[in-house]
Amino acid sequence: MILFKKVLNINSVIVKVLAKKDVILNMIQNLHSLIKYGDTGSGSGMTKLSLYPSCTFFLANIKKADSYAVSFFKRILSPVIFLILLFLISCSSSVELTENEEELAEASISVDQLLETIPNYRESLQTISGRGRAIVSEPGNSERVTLQFLSNRDESLITVRNSVGIEGGQIFVNSDSLLVYNRVDKIAEKVPLNQGKLTSVGSIASINMLDLFNYTVTKPDVDKLFETDNLYVALLVNEVRVQVSKESGRVLEVNVPDGNQTVPYSRIIYEGYGEIEGFQLPRKITIFSQDGESRATLLVRSLEINEELPQLGIELPDDIPIYR
């Protein structure tokens, strides 16, 4: 009877773990990021949703363990739960959508109801500043850099430093263009925001940083609304697809169809959401270039909200020409 009660106690803990899986997953993601990158706030990446039933089935059947197994679980329960939770991280809440519209179910809620669940900080969030690391992947090249960023609703400024702390350049974005200053090569280039060949850190700066951290959708933007078991999928007028978690209302992924030139990226993945001064914001953002060949993953280390910012811009030396 005593052993039976212990089994039930162990199983009760596991059930509670599963009930709070979103909170715990966020903690584990932060720990994973700390171990791997010396950082917090990174997410897990995307894998198939179909893994989740297998995870829960495995955990639910622990209560069937015999006396020997009970003793075993008592000795290794903590590390096992830790490993199981790491496995659960792979049970991602976003999914790569390949279905045609006809294969997606029409949403059971209205567009207005969806928009009520999505955090929209366009009025309350006016400035953001912070630091982070970016893992940049291009064809034949991969590197890590440190970023410092400042942004208001009209302009963003990103300063880039290499792995040893040497400033490599700056990127300034306003409503219609990017100014990229390469301090090492002593050149500056100004390109339109819809430039299809933006690579490296330029893909992160291809949209205003406030708009990047808080992706918002308005009712006129939405053409159709679909749903899966775990997601609402908004098809916008410009054919962009926005995946929204049914559980939290958070934007998880933005997908742009091939050939769409209306936005300067092909895909954005949001992970590791956390509350920062009352705002629900992602701590890990992966953005893909318009051609899909390059991506940059931003791992946020610190954020400051609604602080007064200096005037944003790049002071170029007189001998640096601007190429267009």
C-alpha positions as CSV (number, residue, x, y, z in Angstrom):
1,M,0.0,0.0,0.0
2,I,2.8,2.4,0.8
3,L,4.5,1.7,-2.5
4,F,1.2,2.1,-4.3
5,K,0.8,5.5,-2.7
6,K,4.3,6.5,-3.8
7,V,3.5,5.5,-7.3
8,L,0.4,7.7,-7.2
9,N,2.4,10.5,-5.8
10,I,5.0,10.3,-8.5
11,N,2.3,10.1,-11.2
12,S,0.5,13.1,-9.6
13,V,3.7,15.1,-9.9
14,I,4.0,14.1,-13.6
15,V,0.4,15.0,-14.3
16,K,1.0,18.4,-12.7
17,V,4.1,18.8,-14.8
18,L,2.1,18.1,-18.0
19,A,-0.7,20.5,-16.9
20,K,1.9,23.3,-16.6
21,K,3.9,22.2,-19.6
22,D,3.9,25.7,-21.2
23,V,5.4,27.3,-18.2
24,I,7.9,24.5,-17.7
25,L,8.8,24.4,-21.3
26,N,9.7,28.1,-21.2
27,M,11.9,27.5,-18.2
28,I,13.7,24.6,-19.9
29,Q,14.1,26.6,-23.1
30,N,15.8,29.3,-21.1
31,L,18.0,26.8,-19.4
32,H,18.8,25.1,-22.8
33,S,19.7,28.5,-24.2
34,L,21.9,29.3,-21.2
35,I,23.8,26.1,-21.6
36,K,24.1,26.2,-25.4
37,Y,24.5,30.0,-26.1
38,G,25.3,31.5,-22.7
39,D,22.0,33.2,-23.0
40,T,18.3,33.0,-22.0
41,G,15.1,33.1,-23.9
42,S,15.8,30.9,-26.8
43,G,13.1,28.5,-28.0
44,S,13.2,25.0,-29.2
45,G,12.9,25.1,-33.0
46,M,10.1,23.4,-34.9
47,T,9.4,19.8,-35.2
48,K,6.3,17.7,-35.8
49,L,3.2,18.1,-33.6
50,S,2.5,14.4,-33.9
51,L,5.3,13.7,-31.3
52,Y,3.2,15.1,-28.5
53,P,0.7,12.2,-28.1
54,S,3.7,9.9,-27.8
55,C,5.2,12.0,-25.1
56,T,2.0,12.1,-23.0
57,F,1.3,8.4,-23.6
58,F,4.8,7.5,-22.2
59,L,4.4,9.7,-19.2
60,A,0.9,8.6,-18.4
61,N,2.0,5.0,-18.3
62,I,4.6,5.5,-15.6
63,K,1.9,4.8,-13.0
64,K,1.8,1.2,-14.2
65,A,5.3,0.6,-13.0
66,D,6.0,-2.3,-10.6
67,S,7.7,-2.1,-7.2
68,Y,11.2,-2.3,-8.7
69,A,10.4,0.5,-11.2
70,V,9.0,2.6,-8.3
71,S,12.4,2.4,-6.6
72,F,14.2,3.2,-9.8
73,F,12.0,6.2,-10.5
74,K,12.5,7.5,-7.0
75,R,16.3,7.6,-7.6
76,I,16.3,9.1,-11.0
77,L,13.0,11.0,-11.2
78,S,14.5,14.5,-11.4
79,P,16.9,13.8,-14.3
80,V,14.2,11.7,-16.1
81,I,11.7,14.5,-15.9
82,F,14.3,16.9,-17.1
83,L,15.1,14.7,-20.1
84,I,11.4,14.1,-20.8
85,L,10.8,17.9,-20.8
86,L,13.6,18.4,-23.2
87,F,11.9,15.9,-25.4
88,L,8.6,17.7,-25.0
89,I,10.3,20.8,-26.3
90,S,10.4,19.1,-29.6
91,C,6.6,18.9,-29.5
92,S,6.5,22.4,-31.0
93,S,3.3,24.5,-31.0
94,S,3.9,25.8,-34.5
95,V,3.8,23.6,-37.6
96,E,5.1,24.1,-41.1
97,L,1.9,24.4,-43.2
98,T,2.0,22.8,-46.6
99,E,-1.7,22.3,-47.0
100,N,-3.8,24.0,-49.7
101,E,-6.5,26.3,-48.5
102,E,-9.1,23.6,-49.3
103,E,-7.3,21.2,-46.8
104,L,-7.6,23.7,-43.9
105,A,-10.8,23.8,-41.9
106,E,-12.7,27.1,-41.9
107,A,-12.2,28.8,-38.5
108,S,-15.0,28.4,-36.0
109,I,-14.4,32.0,-34.7
110,S,-14.6,35.4,-36.4
111,V,-11.7,37.6,-37.4
112,D,-12.7,40.0,-34.6
113,Q,-12.6,37.2,-32.1
114,L,-9.1,36.2,-33.3
115,L,-7.8,39.8,-33.1
116,E,-9.0,40.1,-29.5
117,T,-6.7,37.3,-28.5
118,I,-3.5,38.6,-30.3
119,P,-1.5,41.1,-28.2
120,N,-1.4,44.4,-30.1
121,Y,0.9,47.0,-28.5
122,R,1.0,49.6,-31.3
123,E,-0.3,52.3,-28.9
124,S,1.3,51.2,-25.6
125,L,4.7,50.1,-26.9
126,Q,6.5,53.1,-28.4
127,T,10.2,52.4,-28.0
128,I,12.4,49.4,-27.4
129,S,16.1,48.9,-26.8
130,G,18.2,45.9,-26.0
131,R,21.0,43.5,-26.6
132,G,21.2,40.0,-28.0
133,R,23.1,37.5,-30.0
134,A,22.5,36.7,-33.6
135,I,23.3,33.3,-35.2
136,V,23.6,34.1,-38.9
137,S,23.5,31.4,-41.5
138,E,24.2,32.0,-45.2
139,P,25.2,29.6,-48.0
140,G,28.7,28.5,-47.1
141,N,29.0,30.6,-44.0
142,S,27.8,30.7,-40.4
143,E,28.8,33.1,-37.6
144,R,27.6,34.6,-34.3
145,V,27.5,38.3,-33.7
146,T,26.4,40.5,-30.8
147,L,23.7,43.1,-31.5
148,Q,22.6,46.3,-29.8
149,F,19.3,47.7,-31.1
150,L,17.3,50.8,-30.6
151,S,13.9,51.4,-32.1
152,N,10.9,53.7,-32.1
153,R,7.8,53.4,-34.3
154,D,9.5,55.1,-37.3
155,E,13.2,54.1,-37.2
156,S,15.5,51.4,-35.9
157,L,19.2,51.3,-35.4
158,I,21.3,48.1,-35.0
159,T,25.0,48.1,-34.1
160,V,26.8,44.8,-34.9
161,R,29.9,43.5,-33.1
162,N,31.8,40.4,-33.9
163,S,32.6,37.5,-31.6
164,V,35.6,39.4,-30.0
165,G,33.6,42.6,-29.5
166,I,34.9,44.6,-32.4
167,E,32.2,46.8,-34.0
168,G,31.6,45.7,-37.5
169,G,29.0,48.2,-38.6
170,Q,25.5,49.6,-38.2
171,I,22.2,49.2,-39.9
172,F,19.6,52.0,-39.9
173,V,16.0,51.3,-41.1
174,N,13.2,53.7,-41.7
175,S,9.9,53.4,-43.4
176,D,11.2,52.7,-46.9
177,S,14.9,51.8,-46.9
178,L,17.9,50.3,-45.1
179,L,21.3,52.1,-44.7
180,V,24.0,49.5,-44.1
181,Y,27.4,50.7,-43.0
182,N,30.3,48.2,-43.1
183,R,32.9,49.7,-40.9
184,V,35.5,47.1,-41.7
185,D,35.3,47.5,-45.5
186,K,34.5,51.2,-45.2
187,I,31.5,51.2,-47.4
188,A,27.8,52.1,-47.0
189,E,24.9,50.9,-49.0
190,K,21.3,52.1,-49.1
191,V,18.7,49.6,-50.3
192,P,14.9,49.5,-50.5
193,L,13.2,47.4,-47.8
194,N,11.8,45.0,-50.4
195,Q,15.3,44.2,-51.6
196,G,15.1,40.4,-52.3
197,K,18.8,39.7,-51.7
198,L,19.2,41.0,-48.2
199,T,21.4,38.5,-46.2
200,S,23.1,38.2,-42.9
201,V,22.0,40.5,-40.1
202,G,20.3,42.7,-42.7
203,S,17.3,40.3,-42.7
204,I,16.7,41.1,-39.0
205,A,16.6,44.8,-39.8
206,S,14.4,44.4,-42.8
207,I,11.4,45.6,-40.8
208,N,11.1,48.0,-37.9
209,M,12.2,46.3,-34.7
210,L,9.0,47.1,-32.8
211,D,7.0,45.6,-35.6
212,L,9.3,42.6,-35.6
213,F,8.9,42.0,-31.8
214,N,5.1,42.6,-31.8
215,Y,3.7,41.3,-35.1
216,T,0.2,42.7,-35.4
217,V,-2.7,42.1,-37.8
218,T,-5.7,44.4,-38.4
219,K,-9.1,43.3,-39.6
220,P,-8.6,44.8,-43.1
221,D,-5.4,42.7,-43.5
222,V,-7.3,39.4,-43.1
223,D,-8.8,37.8,-46.2
224,K,-9.6,34.4,-44.8
225,L,-9.4,32.6,-41.5
226,F,-8.7,28.9,-41.1
227,E,-7.8,26.6,-38.2
228,T,-6.0,23.3,-37.3
229,D,-6.2,21.5,-34.0
230,N,-3.8,23.9,-32.3
231,L,-3.6,26.9,-34.5
232,Y,-5.6,29.7,-36.2
233,V,-4.2,30.5,-39.6
234,A,-5.0,33.9,-41.0
235,L,-4.5,34.3,-44.7
236,L,-3.8,38.0,-45.3
237,V,-4.8,40.1,-48.4
238,N,-1.1,40.0,-49.5
239,E,-1.2,36.2,-49.3
240,V,1.0,36.1,-46.2
241,R,0.0,33.4,-43.7
242,V,0.0,34.1,-39.9
243,Q,-0.1,31.2,-37.5
244,V,-1.6,32.0,-34.1
245,S,-1.7,29.7,-31.1
246,K,-5.2,28.8,-30.0
247,E,-4.1,28.5,-26.4
248,S,-2.2,31.7,-25.9
249,G,-3.1,34.0,-28.8
250,R,0.6,34.5,-29.6
251,V,1.8,34.8,-33.1
252,L,4.1,31.7,-33.7
253,E,5.0,32.0,-37.4
254,V,4.6,34.2,-40.4
255,N,4.9,32.5,-43.9
256,V,5.3,34.3,-47.2
257,P,4.5,32.4,-50.4
258,D,7.2,32.1,-53.1
259,G,7.4,35.0,-55.4
260,N,5.7,37.4,-53.1
261,Q,7.6,40.7,-53.2
262,T,5.4,42.6,-50.8
263,V,7.6,42.0,-47.7
264,P,11.4,41.7,-47.4
265,Y,11.4,38.2,-45.8
266,S,10.1,34.8,-46.5
267,R,9.4,33.5,-43.0
268,I,9.5,34.5,-39.3
269,I,9.4,32.1,-36.4
270,Y,8.7,33.4,-32.9
271,E,9.7,31.4,-29.8
272,G,10.4,31.7,-26.1
273,Y,7.7,34.2,-25.2
274,G,7.9,35.9,-21.8
275,E,6.5,38.8,-20.0
276,I,8.6,41.9,-20.0
277,E,7.3,44.9,-18.1
278,G,3.7,43.7,-18.8
279,F,4.3,43.0,-22.4
280,Q,4.3,39.5,-23.9
281,L,7.3,39.5,-26.2
282,P,9.4,36.7,-27.9
283,R,12.9,36.1,-26.7
284,K,13.9,34.2,-29.8
285,I,13.2,35.3,-33.4
286,T,14.3,33.6,-36.6
287,I,13.8,35.5,-39.8
288,F,14.6,34.2,-43.2
289,S,15.7,36.3,-46.2
290,Q,13.3,36.8,-49.1
291,D,15.0,34.1,-51.2
292,G,15.0,31.7,-48.2
293,E,18.7,31.0,-48.5
294,S,19.8,33.0,-45.5
295,R,18.5,33.3,-42.0
296,A,19.4,35.1,-38.8
297,T,18.3,34.0,-35.3
298,L,18.1,36.7,-32.6
299,L,18.5,35.5,-29.0
300,V,17.5,38.4,-26.8
301,R,19.6,39.0,-23.7
302,S,18.1,42.2,-22.4
303,L,15.2,44.5,-23.2
304,E,14.1,47.9,-22.1
305,I,10.6,49.2,-22.8
306,N,9.4,52.7,-23.5
307,E,12.6,54.4,-22.5
308,E,13.6,57.7,-24.0
309,L,16.0,57.1,-26.9
310,P,18.6,59.3,-28.5
311,Q,18.2,60.5,-32.1
312,L,18.6,57.5,-34.3
313,G,20.8,57.4,-37.4
314,I,24.3,56.6,-38.6
315,E,27.0,59.3,-38.7
316,L,29.1,58.3,-41.7
317,P,32.7,59.6,-42.1
318,D,33.0,62.2,-44.9
319,D,35.1,59.8,-47.0
320,I,32.5,57.0,-47.0
321,P,30.3,57.0,-50.2
322,I,26.8,55.7,-50.1
323,Y,26.1,53.1,-52.8
324,R,22.5,52.7,-54.0
